[in-house]
Amino acid sequence: MKNALCLLLSLSIIIGQTSFALGYENRTYNWSYKPAPAHTPADTEPLYKELLEQADGYFIGDRDSKSLYLTFDNGYENGYTEKVLDVLKEKQVTGAFFVTGHYLKTAPELVKRMVAEGHIVGNHSYHHPSLPQTSDAKLAAELDDVKTLFTEITGETEMRYLRPPRGEFSERTLMKSKELGYTNVFWSLAYKDWEVDKQKGGKYAFDQVMKRIHPGAIMLIHAVSPDNAEALPDIIDECRRQGYTFRSLDELSLHSPMP
């Protein structure tokens, strides 16, 4: 009897250790990147790169190519996305728009236009929670609800890219979202542009973006900003003048961000 109990105890310890080993850590990380001088490619924490490589996610493109990837976070509509779309159409630039459930419900015609004009529409979660604070089931529901509503509005069934709300992530959320078919997309260029009551004008937006531009940059711009909408034509023109080409996220290799 004693030997049987010891065997059961040993088996439970082994099973417990195996279960832990197969699980994903859920420590919350806040995305950050390290700007580099003289318009050279930005970097990030070694651990973040390791986790992104594990999950086939990325934050930057080919560091040896003067390619740019224009992405927008659309948590809600503030009246400027139409102007952004007009500029992208005029300049023949493809962007990626990461949308929430609120955005889909309140601005369906703009989402239809994004799709019709060849832009990528990505997942920014339904309620914009901190994903590490959600359960696996809740995380799946946050993403599935966005995709379902997106399909109802546009008829499109594919949604491949995820931008974690607030830039908060964990090993678990990266891997679980990957299992759900998503590629996590962070960024290597951004500035504090989302505070709508603290806008400083189009020239300020232009200067903030241009001083951070670098090869392979994934650019995060918030579409709620009137400054960004005003500056976008000049940003595109100046980047092109400097030899940059705007590309779609679909053109990125999943492993290109890693050194």
Secondary structure, DSSP 4 states (H G I P E B T S, - for coil): -HHHHHHHHHHHHHHHHHHHHHS-----EE---B--GGGPPPB--HHHHHHHHHHT-BSB--TTS-EEEEEEEESS--S-HHHHHHHHHHHT---EEEE-HHHHHH-HHHHHHHHHTT-EEEE--SS---GGGS-HHHHHHHHHHHHHHHHHHH------EE--GGGEE-HHHHHHHHHTT-EEB--SB--S---GGG---HHHHHHHHHTT--TTBEEEEETT-HHHHHHHHHHHHHHHHTT-EEE-GGGS-TTTT--
